[in-house]
Amino acid sequence: MRSSASQPLLKAALWDMDGTIVDTEPYWIEAEHALVSAHGGQWSHEKAMQLVGQSLVFSAGILQEAGVRLERREIIDTLTQHVIRKVRTSVPWRPGARELLEELHTAGIRCVLVTMSEAPLAREIVASLPRPYFDFLVTGDTVSQGKPHPEAYLTAVSLLQEQDPDLGLHHCVALEDSEPGVAAAVASGVPTVAIPHIVPLPHDPRRAMWDTLEGRTVADLEELVALRHEFPDATFGQAPAAQEPVHG
């Protein structure tokens, strides 16, 4: 969809990574289990689910509470290196993610990676893609407040605006799979699509929800952004209410 000035409403897609582009959550959970076990503690699936989408600093604190006797920085490095080793063996792509990235690239729509993973892992994933799809990487080690705080998404939009001052929040769409990630994107004001993966997401009319990215296209994203542009107060999943005639 195009604006009245024939300018694209959708100018940028802001992508979460773990769980959205790649199914690395099992790698993270495996790393957590191994680390806690090495320190004589116990780790459960339920505890692991609490860390999905959270910042690594937050996750490291929870692992300390579970008995890991390391500094947070050491915990983050240990987990990240484990996941990098696994990714170098096999990159577990999520359905439809690479196809949508390719279509966005062909359409000239800019992409930014917005992830709580740190730069070494993000670069590893990006290097596995066939093209340089991402203009910027906003990673967990480049922001002071992790998801669910909106800082990472606001940083991504600010970086895009340095090259396109006319770009606004309403020209972007965020793609997320986790509750902290969706909360961060929604709080930033960017129209948001939730694609839940490992952890179910509660109902929230402030964002759209898709079962998968498979079969999704740029036109689908443009439709969501156009809806938000035309009806800023509309909720996703329902049509705006018809205007009642005003009688004098």
N, C-alpha and C positions, 0 to 999 in steps of 0.2 A: 504494500500500500504506500501511496505517496502523499505528501502534504500538498496543500493548495499551491505552494510555490515550486512544485515538482522536485522538492528535495526529499531524500529518503528519511522517513521517521526513524528507522532503525539504523544507527551508525556504528554500534559496538555491541559485542557479546562478551560478558564477563563470566569466565568459566571457573567453577571449583574444579579440583583435580581428583583427589581420592574419593572414590565412590561415584563420581560423575563421569570422568574421562577414563579412569582406570579403576579396576576392582582390587585395589591394594589393601583394603581393610583386613582381609584375612592375613596378609603379611604383617601388618601392624599388631594384630591380636596374637599371632604366633610369637612375635618379638617380645610382647608384654609378658606372655606366659613364661617364656624362657628366662627373662630377666628376673621376674619375681621368684620363680623356682630356684634360680641360682643363689638367691639370697635367703632361701629357706621359708619363703612365704607361700601363700595360696592365692591364686587368681582365678576368677570365675568368668563365665561367658557374660553374666549380668554386669559385672564390673567393667568388662571390656566394652560393652555396649554404651556405657556412660561416657566413654572417651571419644566415641565416633563424632568427628567434626569439630572437636575441641582443639584449642591451641595446645602445642606441645609443652609449653610451660605449665599449663593447667594439668595436663596428663601426667607430667613428671611429678608434680606434687601429689597426685593421687597414688602413683606408684611408690613414692616414698612412704605414704601412709600404709601401704600394703607390705612394707618391710624392706624395700630396696634401699640399701645403705650407700647411696651415691649422691653427689650433688646433682641438681637438676640438669645442669649442662652436660654432665656425664651420661645421664639417663637419655637425654635427647639424642646425643651423638650415638649411643649404643643402639637405640631403636632405629634411627635413621640409617645407619650403616647396614643393619640387618635387612631393612626393606630395599635398600639399594642393591645389595647382593642378590636378593630374590628377583628384582626387576631386571637385572642384567642377564638373568637366566630366562625369564619369561615375563613379558609385559601383558597383564590381563586386561585388555581393552573392554570397556563397557559397550553394549550394543548401541549402534547408531552414532556414537560420539565422533568417530573419525570422519564418517560420511557428512555429518552436519558441519564439522570444522572445514572440510573441503568445499562444501557449498558456500559457506560464509566467505571463505577466501576467494572463491571464484566471483562472488557478488561484490567484492571490494569492501566488505564489512569487517571492521577491525575487531580483533580479539585480544583479551587480556586474561592471563591466568591469575586467579585469586585464590591462593591456597594457604592453609596453615602449616603444610609441610615446608621445610626449609629449602633454600636454593639448591643445594647439591642434588637432592632427590628430584626437585622440579626440573632442573636442567637435564637430568637423566631421562625423564619421561618425554620432555620436549624434543630431545635429540632422537628419540625413537620414532617420531612422527615424520612423514615423508616430505613435509614442507615447513618453512618457518611461519607457522600460523599465528604466533603470538607477538604482538607489538611489545608487550612488557610482561614481566613476571612480578607479581606482588606476592611475596612469600612470608611465612610466619616470622622469619628472622629480620624482616624489614619494617615491621609495624610494632608499635609499643603495646597495643591492645588487640588480642586475638578475637576471633569469632566466639561468641555471638555479638561482640561490639562491631559496629559498622565501619571502623577505621579502614580496614583493608579495601572495602568496596569504594569508599570515598577517596582513598588514595588512588585507586585505579582510574576513577573518573577524572580526578585532578591531573593525572599524567596524560590522559587522552586530551584534555582541554588545553594542554600546553601546545599541541599541534593543531587543535581545532577549537578555538575559543567559543564557537557557536554551539558546541556540543553540550547538552544538558543531561540530567539524570533520566529524563523521559525519552532520550534517544538511545538508551541502553537497555539491555535485558540481562539478568543474572540467571545462571543455571546452577542449581545446588541439589544435593541429595540428603543432607543431614539437618536435624533441627537447629543446631547452632549456626550452621551456614545459612539456612533459609532465614533465620532471625536476623542475622547480620545484613543480608541483602535487603530484606524488607525494611529494616531500620534505616538503611542508607537512602531509601526513597527510590531505588531502581526497581522497575517492574521485574518480578521474580517468577521463575518456573521451578517448582520442586519436582524432582524425579527420585522418589524414595527408593532406597536400595536395601540396606541391611536392617535399618531401624524404621518402623512405621512412623509416619508423621501425623500429628493431630490436624483436624480440620482448621483451616485458616482462610477466610475469604479474601485476604489481602494479597494472596498469590495464587497462581495457576498451579495445577498438579497434573503431571503426565506420568503414565505407568512406565514409559521407556522413551528414549530418544530415537529408537529404531523407526524409520519411516517418517520422522519429523523433518521439516524443511525450513528454509529461510522464510517462506511465506507464512508459516505458522507463527514464527517469532514476530514477524512484521504485524501480523494481525493482533497479537497481544499488545504490542507497543502502540499501535494505532488506537486500540480501544482505550488504553490508559491516557493517550494524548487527547482523545475526543471527550472522554468522560473521566476526568481525574478522580472523581469520588466513587466510581463504579467498582464493585467487587468482582473478582474473577469467578467464572463458573455460572454467572447469571447475566442476563441482559439488563441494561439500565431501565429503570422504571419509566413508563410512558408519562409524558407531561400531561397533567389534567388541564383542560381549558380554564382560563381565568375569566370569571364573570364580573362585570362592573357593577 
